[in-house]
Amino acid sequence: MDPQKSVSQIKTLYTASATARAAGKATWFQVQFPDMSDAFFVIAECGREIPMPEIGQNEAATMSISLIIAEYKGLDSKVAWSSSGGTT
């Protein structure tokens, strides 16, 4: 894990989520399982601050971000990802 890249990605997520919320849109994610053709879809609100990582002796630092589940949308077809990282 590249900590600087992770922090940059979290900042991008938080900014995009706030921009979407201001425009009346929502942040969503899908939970996928390799052997399923469908995925579970969830609408969530992102946190506002990047938390300090948990640090343990002789362990990798881990950082958990806050996502407040606003609505569970259910099971539907997976969204395919492009090679650039966005949806197709």
N, C-alpha and C positions, 0 to 999 in steps of 0.2 A: 504494500500500500504506500502510495506517495502522499504524505500528509498535506503538502502544499496543494497538490492537485485536488485532493478530497475537500479541503477548505474552500478552494475556488469553486468547485462544483456545488457545494452546499450554499455558498453565497449566491450563485447563479439561480439555484432552485428557489431560495427565499425571495430574491428580487422578482423573478418571473411569477411566482405565486402571488406576491403583493400586487403586481401590475395586473394580473388576471382578475384578482378579487375586485380591484378598483373598476375594472371594465365589466363587472357582472358575470365573470367566468369563474371556474373552479379548477383546483388542482386535483388530478386523479392519478391512480396507479393501478396496475394489474398484478395479480399474484399468479404466477405460472407454475405448472408442474410439467416436467419433460414428457410424460406419457399421456398427457391430456391435450386434446385439440382446442379446448376452451380454457378461459382464464377467469378468475374472480376479479371484479372491478369494484373499486372503492374511491369515494370522493373524500378528500382530507384537507385540513388546514395545516399549513406549515408553522413551525415555531418562528420566533423572531430573533433569537440569539443563538450563536453557535456555542454549544456547551464545551466545557473543558473535558478533555478525554479522561477516561479511567486509566489509572496507571498502577500496575502491580509489579512487584519485584520479579524480575526475569520473565516478564510477559510483554506481549505487544500492547501498545496503547490502543484502546478502542474508544470510538466516539459514537454515541447514539443521538440521533436527532429526534425532535418531537414532531409527531404527526397526530393531529386530533382527528379522529374518524368522524366525519360529518354525515356520511350516508353510505350504506352498503348497497351497491347497484345490482349485484348478483353475477351469475355465470353467463358468459357470452363468448363469442369467437375471439381468440387471441389477436392482438394488434401486432402485425409484423414490424420488425425493426430494420431500418436500412443500415448500410455499412457506415454511414456518417453518424449514427446514433439516434436519429429521429425516427418518427413513424413514417411508414410508406403509405 
